[in-house]
Amino acid sequence: MKDLIKLLEELSSCPGPPGGEEPVANLIRKHLKSQCQIQRDGLGSLIAFKEGTRKQPRIMLTAHMDEVGFMLQNITKDGYLRLQPLGGWIASHLPGQRLHVHGSKGAVEGIVASIPPHFSKEQKSEVKVEDLLLDVGAASRDEVASLGLQLGDLITPASHFAVYNEKFLANKGWDDRVGCAVLIAAVKKLKKHPNTVAAAATVQEEVGSRGAVTAVEVAKPQAAIVLEGPPADDLPGVAKDSPQGALGKGCQIRLYDPSIIIHRRFWQWAAELAQAKKISHQLAVRQSGATDARAIHLAQGGIPTVVLGVPVRHAHSHSGLINLHDVQATLDLTVAILEKLDNKKLKSLLPA
Ligand SMILES: [Zn+2]
């Protein structure tokens, strides 16, 4: 567990907004290079192949490397920076938060402008990200340039890792660094598996699963397991009925979201496996959101795909929270599937 926590800290602390995933890719390569054959695709996704006792079937195990962030969109004449969101943000959550702008001289910290109560006459009903300004302590465009910043620089939340109450982990970017951690841990843990695992760490999921579209062509899988950090719905008042993504309730097995109807036999088999191995799990019919599964299941004539998730509380913000029990359950179920999914099993899941 200590190693897993260290891996989670390392991955979530790494900056990697869409289009700037290189630091995450380097970390994943460091962990997997001794036991996998590693390839990169043209957009930057990393695919690590690990052959088991059989070459076939080929199973794609995938998690996305990018986190929600921003791009430096413009610089005002008085030295404030404007933000282009990369991925889904709620603008009203941002004022007063700190961000890191990754420029040519390293990361520069700034604060998203926040009008104090003394000056704000009436609360604006709708804040837009386009209206926000980032204050890096510069008074002109020249001063911004002297900090090594320019248009197109990538921006991530300035956050830090912490352990709460021994079982919860806090940091930015759990969506989907927790998936990356499970991917690495599962590949390392696999000893005898009757298939070849193509572990794909994809780029640009948060802007529309662009990395998955290309990575699946390199992985060429017959089945896929998508590892995600979906939003938890266990805060008071969030779920209409009982939550389907509660912290501490185990691995979330997704059955549906608007971008995919999950392969029924595949998820049912995964749930049976979890039951048999006493791995705690929760089923979710999601009414919003999507994952890389949207691109993968439609590739190459159709790929049976399941989505396993570690629920993230306060997702798509500066600081999210995950539960270690859910990480362990997701890892256990991933390994259990990979140890059992041979040609015969896969055939039994496919339409006759
Ligand atoms: Zn995600």
Residues whose N, C-alpha, C, O or C-beta is under 5 A from the ligand:
A	BS01	ZN	D175 D176 G229
